[in-house]
Structure formats: structure tokens, C-alpha cells
């Protein structure tokens, strides 16, 4: 009885393998059988997704066996076999083993040389599938493919008349350039050959005999190749001409097919400190962008009866319901807060067009797969290729889709380029990609913001904003030259004024994009880009008003229906309160009354005002306010953050798919974490405003540390640390805050009593979460010394015991934090005169000073310096009694350990020599006369002399000898 056939693709492949083996035995009459067999396999690979894919071994065996049966003179079979290789490897994502790869590559290379040109496209598709992620295994075939007379170089030559063949060759070359972590990469000569090939493709112009879709696919293949070369840091762009040529083609492709825009970009962009002249042809009034008065009617007429699946929704060009209200209300707010933001003749937001076809701009990996667009349904497509109708409108929609893919591919490649160029070189091209205020009578230059405002695809707009964010990241030093606070009346425009103008234009364009955007994903990118801009712009050198516009414009989005938008909006507010704090403009914003009435965003969550008033102190004056009478109600941002952290979530709040509610009582965790971070930044930068609610903020920190989520506990501890640090800064002797305006010590005692009776001790002992323990240690070290002395005795003992215990932790982060905290406590007046505490702390610090972690040793050396400072203070205030009580053995340990640490790395050495100088100064004549001390003293002196004579930093040279005064016996 025959066994039942194995179901699925695996069984089918095994049956085909058996048939191929049978055909090998009879050479006559197998051509027809092979045709039928290949057709069957190709048909099965194009069918529905199987439940279980066949094994790589079976696929490789079938392909190798098939190649052995198909001679190169039977070109129809060769073509069909190459299609089979292409389909099977892509459909089942097979990684070909090295032996099979060598055989199949040799077959394809021989086929390219011997078969007619009409088969070359299919052969190249098979070759591209074979080399995908297998570049390191193809080293011995590189001369045949990429050498001086290499096949891929010949077929990708600009003189190649067949554009489809050229595209397939470029695609294969791009797949060869993919890097595999831990594997050897292409030699530099081959990388340069590929780069120049891709560059020549991108520099080429479309001829009349080439259709738009084929040309788009050619550009996409070249862009994917450049991105593969740049990703992973395998290729660094160093030469100016090389960088300029690449940036020029990327700028051209960024605007490829953008409706209503036609630009001419030079072959090479050169770095320049001032804006370059951007040669731009006049905007054509295309049918896709008629006058606004006609747009609504024509749009309704076109869309009637032609709505396709995927054209409407969250990323559609128009949203129904809330999104429509959002746009209207957002536009009203823009008029109120941006002044002349729409009066500029330059960039204006795109006119939404839901009939522009489905958005097909997938992510940066849109062309990272093996398949060419002609044979693989795009992952980002809302409709497959077959859904396009053959009518003129359907063809136009398809063309626009491919053009959007090119723009997005160029932007993704630009993002990789930015990571491959040094920032100081990149900023030479600032004016080519970042908008500047247009001069009188001159048009607005095209830039990344042109795409963010006018591109019909939300994903392409988001990608442009990602690139702009990468441009702005780390630009603080470059932008620091900007200044327009003073009126410049000169015959020329200083560079500082030009940069200030660019920063202002960026603010204007991003705020314009904010109210014009309907896609939540793109909206998130706009807000993140604004946060990056705010973090790097020098507002203290600019005319005030920019942050006010951003502040007023972002408020409605705190209550947006999408959680990601809300989180990024809080990030932006955090950037505002942290940049160059305290800024007078931000202080005024924080003092503004809370917004009332309807929210400015149509998609806002209702009831926010009622939630804010549910915060315990909202609308009340706190008791015992150190600054006298508190304001009628707390700062709007402070109240908002606290409500997001501690109040239950609203039932009507809908989360994005990224953060499902899971029945949670509170707001989504990312939102609460961001609110905690903003609250900590607010306390850090504007403590005089937050101190009015000192105890209440302490309660918030307590509630967070009592929760089960370690991330909430961690940020609660960080908030506690900022509150403690704010009080410490206020009570410093050189503090500008008047004594009557400071937080009273009695209130600080109450605050820390609440913490020590609450969750802080338990948090310090939470060993599974080392980062949480570290933050709790830092928080405990921020206690005010005057307040510590007024704590109850058992609470003081608790603090000291916890820190001494944590100093023996096996985790280096916790041990370093505990060593640092002990270095803070040793300076407390109520502790430093306790000889037992000094001795215990000294032994703990000496233990950490010999740790294998450099960070632990650096913190311990700093604490050792503080400890020896305490010895000197006690010697001067308490006299010989303290010196007599301190153990000679401990003193000798301190001297030897400090001497040894002075030979460590710089971060340890600088504090070690400080401690060494202090200990030598502390020694009495009886110590120096002691033989045990004499040898240690000589070694210490030699270490100090060596430090002074070495190439040590000036800090180390001064710290040691500064207090050196050894009392030698007479």
C-alpha cells in the first residue's frame, strides 16, 4: 500500500526532486517534461502563503538538480529556470548554502555569457536573488561581475539601450553591496566601482523612449545600492566632490515627480557658509493642483464612485470627523499665534487630495528585498499592482506611486548619508537642504520642508522630517553663532543673522506643517523635529517669541487622540523647559493661566480641564509656602504632568495600536514616563516655580516609587533627586536666592521624613533593578545637610546603614553611586565629627578604590578626597583630640591607597593626589617618625613629584602639592 503524499510545498518539492532524478536517467524527450515541471513550481510559488515553508535544503537541491538538467543552448528553459530560482528564493526566503551557491552562480554567469540578450533580464533576476545577503560568499566571482570587463558593469553602462536590462544589472549590483555583520565586505576598489555606477544612474535623465515606471524602478535600485554601501559604516564619504555629487543627486531624487514642482540641481553641490542660489523653474499649474476655488468641486467629482480600499483612513489625505475639526481649529490657532506665518510667498501646505491614488511610500527598507517591483507586491502598498486600472487615471496613479517610492528611497538614502559624513562637513551644505527666509522678490528655495509641506504621501513627509531631525541632531555648536537679538544695520548681512533667519524660517515652516497635517504618524515626526530644533537653537541670542509660538501651538496636541502624538508633544514641552534654563520667555509661559474652554484640537480628549482640577492642589494655595502666597493656581504644565501621572485615565481616550490599554487604570506607560521626565526637567530648570508645591511633588515621587512598574519607579526616583538638588542649590552660600525665598529647612525635614517613612528604603533594597537602586542612591545623596541633622536618630542611622551596605553591591553602577553618596555624607557637619562614622566610611571607600570597574574607582577617589578634606577640617576645628582618636592603621591605609590610586587613570588620579596632599598635611611628627609611616611617606612624596613632573593635567598638578605640608621631625 502506497504511503500518502506529503502535503504542502515541502512535499511538492520532494516529489519534483524525484521527477528530476528520473529525468536525469533518460536524456531524450525531457524538454517538455521540464517545461511542465517548472511551470508547476512557479505557479505554486505564486499562490497563497503556505502554512509551512519548505526547508532550504530541499529548495537548493531542486535548483541544483534543475540546473544540471538544463543545457545553456536551450534558452527558453534557461529563462524559465531563472524565473524559478528568482521565485523560490524570494517566496520562501531561502539562504542558499555555500556549495549550492557556487554552483548556481557559476551557472548564471555562464548563462549571461552564452545566452541571447533576451534572456538576460531573467538571468539577472536570478543572480540578484542568489547574491542577496550572500555577498561575502561571492568573493571569487567579483572579478567576473565587477572587474574591468565585468558583466554587471557592461550591462549597467549608461550606453545600454535596454533600460529594463540596465535596471536588473543595477539591482544585482545593489544586492551584492549588502553587508552581513561579522563577514568580510567588498574591497574598496569594488565599492568605488559600484558607487560610481549608482551615481551615474542617479545623474542620468529620463529619455523619451523610457516610460516613467521603468525609470523610477531604475532609480530605486541605484538608491538601494548607495544605501547598502553606506549602511553599517562600511563606506565613509571623505572627498568633497564625492559628497557633493551624491548630495546633488539625492536632492534631485527627493523631489522626483513631486506635483507642482520642477527644479534643476547642479551636478555637484559645494559646501558654502551662505545660502546657495537655487535655480528653480517656475511652478507649473498642473491639473493635479488647480486653484483652491476649483479644487473642492473637482475633487468631489473625481472621487465619486472611485474610492478604493486603503485610500481613506488615518493616513489618508483627508480624515472625517475629528480630523476635519482639527484642521479648522488648528488653522484658527495658527492665525492667532503665528502672526504672519502664512504671509510668506514661499511654502504653503499642500492641498489634500484623496484621489491622488493609494499611498505606496513604504519605509526606508522599501527596496531592501530581493524582488524587483515588477514581481513583488510592495509591502507598503495599500493596493497591489493589479488593482490599478488600465485607464489613464489608473496609470497616472501608478506613476505617482512609483515616483513617491523614489522620493522616499532618496530620503532614506540621505539619512544613511548623514550618518556617514562628519557633522562639521555636513553643515557646509546646510543652505541646500534647510529653508531660509526668502529675500524680497525672490522665490522660496526648495528644501526638506518643501517635501514636508507639499508631498501628497504622509510617509514621504514623515521621512523628510526624519532627515531634517538627523540634520538638526547635534547642531547646537553650529547654530550657536546665530544671533538677531540686536538690529544689524550694516552694508552686508552677517553670517549670524543669516543663521538666525534660517532658524526662524524652520520654526515657521514646522508650525505651518503642524496645523496642516492629518496623519498621526507624520504629526509625531513633526513634533519630534520641533523638539530637536528647540534643543539646539540658541534662544538667548534670538529675539523672543519663537518659543511662545511653539508653546501655544503644541498645547492642543497634548490631548490628541493618538498616544504617540501626545508623548512627542510632551517631549517638545520638555525640550522647551530644559533649553538654556531659565529663559525669561519660558518663565512667562509657565506663569500663564491654564487653558480653559474647548481644546484647540478637534481630536482632543474631552474632560482634560476637569482632570486638571482633580489634582489635589489645583486652584488652591499650598500651606507653608516659602515664597509667601502662592499663585491662584499652579503652573499649567506642572498640573498637566501630575494629572497624567497620578490620575486615572479617561474612558474616552483611545490609544494607538502601539500601546494597548490592557485594562490599565492609568494613562499609557509611555505617556506617564514622558510626563515624569518633563516634571523633572521643570523642577531642574525652574525650581523657584515648582517649590510652591514642594511637598505635593514629593507625594507624586512617593506614589511612583510605590508602583510595580520599575520604569515608573525609576523616574519617580529621578524626580526625587531633582527636588533634593533644587533645595541644595538654593541653600548654597553663594546662592542668588534670598533667604526668605528659599524652601524652609523645616519643610525639607518634613519632606525627607515622608520619603524615609515611605518607599525610598524599599527602593534602595530592590536588588533585581540595579538602575533603580542607583537612582535611589543619587536621590538619597541630595538631602540638605541642615535637614539631615534635624532628622530623627533612627532615620539618620537608616540612611548611613543603607549606603554602607550598598557599597558592597556586586553591581558596579550601584557600588559607584553608594561610594559617591558616602562622599557627600562625610562632609555633613553632624557626621564628620563622628570618628566611628569616619572610620566606617573610610574602610568602605578604600574597598571601592580597589574595584575593577574604572567608574567605581573614580567615584571612590572623589569620595576619598572629600574624606581627607574632612580630616583637615576636623584637625583645624577639633584640634589634636581628633587626630589622636583616629586609628594609625587606618591612616596608613589611606596613605598607601591614595599613593596607589595616584598611578591610576586621569579621572582617578586627579582626586587621588588631592587625597594624598590632605593625608600628608594631616600627619603628625609622631607619624613621620614611625618607621611604618616613613616608607609610605617617601612613596607618597615620590608619587606627587612624579605627578608634577609628568604630562598630567593642570588640575592634578595643583590638587596634590597645594596642601602639601609634611611636618618633618626636628
Buried (B, 14 or more C-beta within 10 A) or exposed (E): EEEEEEEEBBBBBBBBBEBBEEBEEEEEEBBEBBBEBBEBBBEBBEEEEBEEBBBBEBBBBBBBBBBEBBEBEBBEBBBBBBBBBBBBBBBBEBEBBEEBBBBBBBBBBBBBEEBEEEBBBBBBBBBBBBBBBBBBBBEEBBEBBBBEEBBBBEBBEEEBEBBBBBBBBBBBBBBBBBBEEEEEBBEEEBBBBBBEBBBBBBBBEBEEEBEBBBBBBBBBBBBBBBBBBBBBEBBEBEEBEBBBBBBBBBBBBBBBBBBEBEBEBBEBBBBEEEBBEBEBEEEEEEEBBBEEEEBEEBBEEBBEEEEBEBBBEBBBBBBEEBBBBBBEBBBEBBEEBBEEBBEBEBBEBBBBBBBBBBBBBBEBEBBBBBBBBBBBEBEBBBBEBEBBEEEEBBBBBBBBBBBBBBBBBBBBBBBBBBEBBEEEEBBBBBBBBBBBBBEEEEEBBBBBBBBBBBBBBBBBBBBBBBBBBBBBEBBEEBBBBBBBEEEEEEEEEEEBBBBBBBBBBBBBBBBBBBBBBBBBBBBBBBBBBBBBBBBBBBBBBBBBBBBBBBBBBBBBBBBBBBBBBBBBBBBBBBBBBBBEBBBEBBBEBBEBEBBEEEBBBBBBBEBBBEBBEBBEBBEBBBEEBBBEEBEEBBBBBBBBBBBBBBBEBBEEBEBBEEBEBEEBEBBBBBBBBBBBBBBBBBBBBBBBBBBBBBBBBBBBBBBBBBBEBBBBBBBBBBBBBBBBBBBBBBBEEEEEBEEEBBBBBEBBBBBBBBBBEBBBBEBBEBEEBBBBBBBBBBBBBBBBBBBBBBBEEEBBEBBBEBBBEBBEBEBBBBBBBBBBBBBBBBBBEBBBBEBEBBBBBBEBBBBBBEBEBBBBBBBBBBBBBBBBBBBBBBBEEBEEEBBEEBEBEBBBBBBBBBBBBBEBEEBBBBBBBBBBBBBBBBBBEEBBEBEEBEEBBEBBBEBBEEBBEEEBEEBBBBBBBEBBEBBEEE
